[in-house]
Amino acid sequence: MKKVKKYIKDNTRTCSNEYSLGMYVSSCAPWLTPEDALTAAEIAKEDTIKKVCKWLEVNANKYDERIQTIAGTIRIVNVEKLTKDLKKAFK
């Protein structure tokens, strides 16, 4: 998120979208171009993917379960528990 916040701060325009606050008062509101907003969203997406991958590398083994059957051991991943914990980690 630091990269996204920095990008938004660096690319926010402040004085070219004048608006009126009354009959005689005008001011400028900060804004981003649509392209800049999309770029910020893409940076956030890439950052989130990296964080999820790192979390999975560290935690995925916790969700590996083994079930004994007549034919041998079956390995499964408790996806429900994994996704629940992943969502908690990113709140």
HUJO-V693658 format. One record per helix or strand of 2 or more residues. SS is the DSSP state (h for helix, s for strand). FROM is the first residue (numbers start at 1). TO is the last residue. If there is no record, write none. Layout:
ss: [SS	SS]
from: [FROM	FROM]
to: [TO	TO]
This chain:
ss: [h	s	s	h	s	s	h]
from: [2	18	26	34	64	72	79]
to: [11	20	28	63	69	77	89]
